[in-house]
Amino acid sequence: MTSAAALTRAEARERARLLDVHSYSVKLDLTRGDEVFGCSTVIWFAAAERGATSFAEIRPGAVRRIELNGRPLDPMTAVRGGRLVLPALGEENELLVEADMLYTRTGEGMHRFVDTEDGEVYVYANCGPDHAPSVFPCFDQPDLKAAFSVAVTAPVTWSVRSNGTEQSRRTRGTGQYWEFAPTEPISTSLVTMAGGPFHSVEATHDGIALGLHCRRSLARHLDPDTEELLDLTRRSFDRFHEVFEQRYAFGKYDQVFVPEMNWGAIEKPGCVLFNERFVFQAAVTDTQRELRATVIAHEMAHMWFGNLVTMRWWDDVWLSESFAEYMGYEIAAAASRFASPWTAFSISRKSWGYDADQRPTTHPVAAESLEDVASALMNFDGISYAKGASALRQLVAWVGEETFFQGVNDYFAAHRFGNADLTDLLDAIGAAAPGRDVRDWAHRWLRTTGVDTLRAEVEGESVVVSHVGALRPHRLLVSLYDDVPERGLVLRERVAADIVPGTSRTVIPDVLQPAQPGAPIRAQSDASWSAPLGPPQGSVEPSAPGSGQVDASGSALSEASVSAELDAPGSGQADAPGAVRSGAPGSARVDASGSALSDAACSAQADGPGAVLSDASRSARPGASAESVRADASTKVGAPGTVRVGRSGAVRSRGLVLLNDGDLTYAKVRLDEESWEAVKSGLSTIDDSLTRALLWNTARDMVRDGDLPAEEYLSLVAAQLPSENVVAIAEAVLTFTRVHVADRFMRPECRPAALATLSEVCRTILSDRGSAGDLRLAAVRTLIPSSQTADELTDLRRWLHVGSLAGGPDLDTELRWQILHQLSALGEAGEREIAAELERDPGSVGEEGAARCRAALPDPGAKRHAWGLLFTGNVLSPRLLAAVARGFWQPARPEPTAGYLERYFDEIPAVAERGQMVAMTLGRELFPAHAATPDTVRAAARCLERDALAVALRRALADQLDDLQRALRLRRLAEGNRLA
């Protein structure tokens, strides 16, 4: 068979005009061996023009039979390039196809997996986008929805799940025949089934049958978490049924944890597929559990956004993903035990969006240029997820939560089981929000690219906001924090402000008015609005004003009232009335004179401690996350029980003026000089975890943009991070510091000093007996790959031998493999140790750990073997391919792989023949991101000049090249500063 041609938008539009697909019958036979499965499909459809010609898609191993309206078609001539030509259509048509289809190992189509622990086989169907034709013949586009009746013949020891409810089960030959009820109309990409000897847990809630399923060998890991997972599922359904007028429409609700999946989860109606990494096989932080909760809510949101109402074409993928991302965090915040989902979104997901939006490959949230389905996968990225969700959060702030959900519910009612696009959604929300120009808002937010930058300057008692970028409207909070002795940065006032498009400067008056000791702050405890602000106060240059204030009684300071209801979830509250964080900022990495290490000095400190960590008091570690206390729906702005801080003690200085407090909008923030000094000394003393996340992201942006030297960022980490009590923030900062700052942004000779600083930060967290267990786990996970000296490596070997470390957790399988990887990469362990550990841990985690360790070994033979695995056919699944790729390059030992830099760019174009996921995996995970040199940049640029690069590979390489160029610029900037 020739390679399949990508479906174009024009072809899809014409086929949707011509055809009306009624239903499918798909019968799969999974008892035909290791390579192929049988598929017998009947499609019933109508054609608008008698005698017209159209086509279906199919990518078979072999076609056995084709009949159109009882008329045989020759498979040799009818199937070409993945398309089945359908000539001489009638008004009503019946297409029958019988074929042998191929299993895959790439997570695309019908994926087959053999469990290394017990030899059991599992299969599951991932049908989209563009993968359904590898499972069954179909009209593969989102707007040709139909009802699907699925039947499966499987081994007798298996259980099988599909979109529909099981109707019957009976023996057929040597297998068992499962029949499932017809689905409601869904797109081809949403069809699925999963089969194997699953371990299952079943329950019911509110009339919905619930199921949890995983590999039998993972049962011991799933069972301890079943109540947590089922409780999250129940609570999420309850919350969705509160906010959506349409009930869940797809009958039962199975959640199947499957191996080697390329995504976190896939929203198949009635049968959601989850990456089995969410069945935790080792110790995890509460942040990881919180992430799992948001993913569960995210996939459930898709039952409405994406499944009940589906995009017409892939350029509106954001209608599915942005909404599910937003609702996932909203529902997790409202319906789970987790205190700070929006803090995790701010510190992790949002930075993903910011990074993507500053690359040449950025695109609008609502894209207009996806001309074929091959480009569709490229937009499942930080723009469609993180930026889109951020834009929706801003839209809710702008029109009000009640209005927003009224529009959404009208949208569902109008397009139930159908398709829609951006215009349909805007019509619904616009009708619910008279007086709001929703289309203009959408044009500015959804049809533009890039990140706005908002910069604060202080002029007298006013804050002046300069606005650079796409000039979108921004609704945000501006806050003033006093610098109070013994307490740090204490919130005095929050002011609501509108930044108006087309203005270069917005003046927000009277923010810095002197406050009397003991006076309450003027603030909202929830950084969101349940109704739109009235005419704002202030002055804007050159056009309309842009701010609004509320006083302590909840009365508006502008002419119109500001809604004081605080029923909108999802922003930062104080820990409790009157609660404040400790003023001790933690510890700083300084030299003998007390100064932070300079760039010039960094390499001199590489082999010793080089600096001292001050032993500042850390006994009063801050309390719970600011999001852990939510305002009651009847609470008024500024009223007792919201954020009220008594102002005892003298104010040392003005402190911090902060734009976008509460992180309601999507923009980079820059501080005035005095505010930045306050952050350097007191970031960790701020009560609100969402505010701290925003400031850490600001520092991150400053480093990436060259506004903050990497060494100064390291000093901030050393001074402030040890006092951080929210694991999501600590994990994100530690990861960015090690992976990006130390390994990429800093010159190689400064890397040892950076890792020494990071190691000291981690050891400080571990030495604090007040640190929560998951904070210590996060610290250990960074300490291990930061270890480099002889003493540190001795510690690693001792921990591996003993099975634990002082002040940290016991070593589970993941930590053991992490230690062994670091020792292998530095030549301190070899094949004997890897084989022994694999014998100890023979499951999928061990298989992946061993692959990474072997690729990391610094001897030439190991590198040759790893290279052969990476570039020889589909020997490995994407999961193992990624493990080998992640082990191959080692910044600490670049010499053994120096000769592979040019080879990578010479050989990478050919991997696209192995499929999109292989191309994306090797284009991202194997890209030599550590080698930020002019030679590497030139080699990457030459590779991208090739005309024949596949879409997925071109996108991956272009993104990586842009990051590499950024790293090279930062290294050159640091060199220039050192020589100046």
TAGILIN-V449218 format. One record per backbone hydrogen bond with DSSP energy under -1.0 kcal/mol. NH is the residue of the N-H (numbers start at 0). CO is the residue of the C=O. Records with the same first field share a line. If there is no record, write none. Layout:
# TAGILIN-V449218
NH: CO  CO
This chain:
# TAGILIN-V449218
4: 80
8: 370
11: 7
12: 8
13: 9
14: 10
15: 11
16: 12
17: 13
18: 14
19: 45
21: 43
22: 43
23: 146
24: 41
25: 148
26: 39
27: 150
28: 37
29: 152
36: 100
37: 28
38: 98
39: 26
40: 96
41: 24
42: 94
43: 22
44: 92
45: 19
46: 90
47: 17
50: 88
51: 48
53: 85
55: 83
56: 137
57: 81
58: 132
60: 99
61: 99
63: 97
64: 97
66: 95
67: 70
68: 93
70: 67
72: 65
76: 73
77: 73
78: 74
79: 82
82: 79
83: 55
84: 77
85: 53
88: 51
92: 44
94: 42
95: 66
96: 40
97: 64
98: 38
99: 61
100: 36
102: 34
103: 109
108: 125
110: 108  123
111: 103
112: 121
114: 119
118: 114
121: 112
122: 194
123: 110
124: 192
125: 108
131: 126
133: 130
134: 131
135: 131
137: 56
140: 138
143: 140
145: 185
146: 21
148: 23
150: 25
151: 177
152: 27
153: 175
157: 154
158: 195
160: 193
166: 178
167: 178
169: 176
171: 174
174: 171
175: 153
176: 169
177: 151
178: 167
179: 149
180: 164
182: 147
185: 145
189: 186
190: 187
193: 160
194: 122
195: 158
197: 195
198: 213
200: 211
202: 209
204: 207
207: 204
209: 202
210: 252
211: 200
212: 254
213: 198
217: 214
218: 215
220: 217
221: 217
222: 218
224: 221
225: 222
228: 224
229: 225
230: 226
231: 227
232: 228
233: 229
234: 230
235: 231
236: 232
237: 233
238: 234
239: 235
240: 236
242: 238
243: 239
252: 208
253: 269
254: 210
255: 271
256: 212
257: 273
265: 272
267: 265
270: 267
271: 253
272: 265
273: 255
274: 263
275: 257
277: 274
278: 275
288: 284
289: 285
290: 286
291: 287
292: 288
293: 289
294: 290
295: 291
296: 292
297: 293
298: 294
299: 295
300: 296
301: 297
302: 299
303: 300
304: 300
305: 303  308
306: 301
308: 303
309: 417
311: 419
315: 312
316: 313
318: 315
319: 316
320: 316
321: 317
322: 317
323: 319
324: 320
325: 321
326: 322
327: 323
328: 324
329: 325
330: 326
331: 327
332: 328
333: 329
334: 330
335: 331
343: 339
344: 340
345: 341
346: 342
347: 343
349: 344
351: 347
352: 348
353: 349
354: 350
355: 351
356: 352
357: 354
358: 355
361: 358
365: 445
366: 364
370: 368
372: 6
374: 371
378: 375
379: 376
380: 378
384: 380
386: 381
387: 382
388: 384
389: 385
390: 386
391: 387
392: 388
393: 389
394: 390
395: 391
396: 392
397: 393
398: 394
399: 395
403: 399
404: 400
405: 401
406: 402
407: 403
408: 404
409: 405
410: 406
411: 407
412: 408
413: 409
414: 410
416: 307
417: 414
419: 309
424: 420
425: 421
426: 422
427: 423
428: 424
429: 425
430: 426
431: 427
435: 432
437: 435
440: 436
441: 437
442: 438
443: 439
444: 440
445: 441
452: 467
453: 667
454: 465
455: 669
456: 463
458: 461
461: 458
462: 507
463: 456
464: 505
465: 454
466: 503
467: 452
473: 498
475: 496
477: 494
478: 657
479: 492
480: 655
481: 489
482: 652
483: 487
484: 649
486: 483
487: 483
489: 481
491: 479
492: 479
493: 521
494: 477
496: 475
497: 545
498: 473
502: 499
503: 540
504: 540
505: 464
506: 538
507: 462
510: 460
511: 460
518: 515
527: 525
536: 546
538: 506
540: 504
547: 495
550: 554
553: 550
556: 548
577: 643
578: 575
589: 611
590: 594
593: 590
604: 601
605: 602
611: 589
613: 587
615: 613
620: 618
627: 624
634: 631
638: 635
641: 638
643: 641
647: 645
651: 482
655: 480
657: 478
660: 476
662: 659
667: 451
669: 453
675: 671
676: 672
677: 673
678: 674
679: 675
680: 676
681: 677
682: 678
684: 681
685: 682
691: 687
692: 688
693: 689
694: 690
695: 691
696: 692
697: 693
698: 694
699: 695
700: 696
701: 697
702: 698
703: 699
704: 700
705: 702
706: 701
707: 701
712: 708
713: 709
714: 710
715: 711
716: 712
717: 713
718: 714
719: 715
720: 716
722: 719
723: 720
729: 725
730: 726
731: 727
732: 728
733: 729
734: 730
735: 731
736: 732
737: 733
738: 734
739: 735
740: 735
741: 736
742: 737
743: 739
744: 739
745: 740
749: 746
753: 749
754: 750
755: 751
756: 752
757: 753
758: 754
759: 755
760: 756
761: 757
762: 758
763: 759
764: 760
765: 761
766: 762
770: 767
775: 771
776: 772
777: 773
778: 774
779: 775
780: 776
781: 777
782: 778
783: 779
786: 783
792: 788
793: 789
794: 790
795: 791
796: 792
797: 793
798: 794
799: 795
800: 796
801: 797
802: 798
807: 804
810: 802
815: 811
816: 812
817: 813
818: 814
819: 815
820: 816
821: 817
822: 818
823: 819
824: 820
825: 821
826: 823
827: 822
833: 829
834: 830
835: 831
836: 832
837: 833
838: 834
839: 835
840: 836
846: 842
847: 843
848: 844
849: 845
850: 846
851: 847
852: 848
853: 849
854: 850
855: 851
862: 858
863: 859
864: 860
865: 861
866: 862
867: 863
868: 864
869: 865
870: 866
874: 872
880: 876
881: 877
882: 878
883: 879
884: 880
885: 881
886: 882
887: 883
892: 889
896: 893
897: 894
899: 896
900: 897
903: 899
904: 900
905: 901
906: 902
907: 903
910: 907
911: 908
912: 909
913: 910
914: 911
918: 914
919: 915
920: 916
921: 917
922: 918
923: 919
924: 920
928: 926
930: 927
931: 929
932: 930
936: 932
937: 933
938: 934
939: 935
940: 936
941: 937
942: 938
943: 939
945: 942
953: 949
954: 950
955: 951
956: 952
957: 953
958: 954
959: 955
960: 956
961: 957
962: 958
963: 959
964: 960
965: 961
966: 962
967: 963
968: 964
969: 965
970: 966
971: 967
972: 968
973: 969
974: 970
975: 971
976: 972
977: 973
978: 974
979: 975
